[in-house]
Amino acid sequence: MSRSLSNPTAAYQPKTSAAKPKDRDPVAAGQRDASFNRAASHNYFLTDRFEAGVALRGTEVKSIREGKANLKDSYGLLKDGECFLLNAHIGPFSHGNSMNHESLRTRKLLLHQKEIRKLESLTKQKGYTLIPTRLYFRNGRVKCEIALAKGKQDWDKRETERRREADRDARAAMARNQRS
């Protein structure tokens, strides 16, 4: 038998606090890159891009969430049908203990065999290498975007800078014309 209420139209509503739930960190939510290699596009012509998983330890993932990853001098290496990430610096976890990870250890990149075979054939061409361009989260997993890259000469870098400045000047002139 159910219990009757004195006022059946008024439903019971518990008191709620005015505090709104804490927003998730944009890096951990996948809205912003954990690390971006700015020097890559300056020093290399980037052609094909691949998304690879990264085999990491727990403290490394936590450090990446804290924003302690740096890809500036890192590169990819293909060896024995596997792909590795070398010289990627992931700083020590702030709350880690003696079992914390090494900052510059070699990490395995997780790619399909078909992608690895394609990368092997492309990197055998003279002057091509693998450069990581960004580190980010997707569905709670750390992903690394690696690009097939060919090194730029100094005159290539100057030409790129000239082209960028010319585009910037053209956009500024168009904006001035639209305002007047």
C-alpha positions, 0 to 999 in steps of 0.5 A, a space after each residue: 500500500 502506498 503512502 499518501 502525501 498531504 499535497 500530492 501536486 507538490 513533488 519533493 525537491 531536495 535543496 541543491 547547491 548553486 555550485 556548477 560542476 567543474 569544467 574538464 581541462 581542455 587538454 584532457 578533453 581533447 579540445 586543445 593540443 597537449 604539445 605542438 611542434 612549431 619548429 617542424 613547419 619552419 624547418 621542414 616541408 610537411 607532406 603526409 600526416 599519420 595519426 599514431 597511438 603512443 605506448 606510454 606509462 601512467 606517469 607519462 600520461 599524467 605529465 602530458 595532461 599537465 602540459 609537460 611535453 615537448 616535441 621540438 627536437 624529436 623525430 620518428 624512427 622505423 626499425 624492424 617493422 616498428 615505429 619509435 618516437 625518439 627525443 620526445 621530452 615528457 617531464 616528470 610527473 609532479 606527484 610521482 615517486 621513485 618509480 617516475 619515468 625517464 624524460 627522454 626515453 624511446 617510446 613506441 608508436 602504434 601504427 597499422 602494418 600497412 601504414 608502417 610499410 607505406 612509411 618505410 617506402 616513403 622514408 627510403 627516398 633521399 631527404 625524407 624523415 618522420 617528424 612528430 607535429 603534435 601530441 593530443 588526446 582522443 577519447 582519453 588516449 594520447 595520440 601523436 601526429 607524425 608527418 613525412 618531412 623533407 628538410 628546408 634549406 635556408 633560402 626555402 625558409 626565407 622564401 616562406 617568410 616572404 610569402 607569409 609577409 606578403 599574404 599578411 600585407 594583402 589581408 591588411 590592405 583588404 581590411 583597410 579597403 573594406 573599412 573605408 
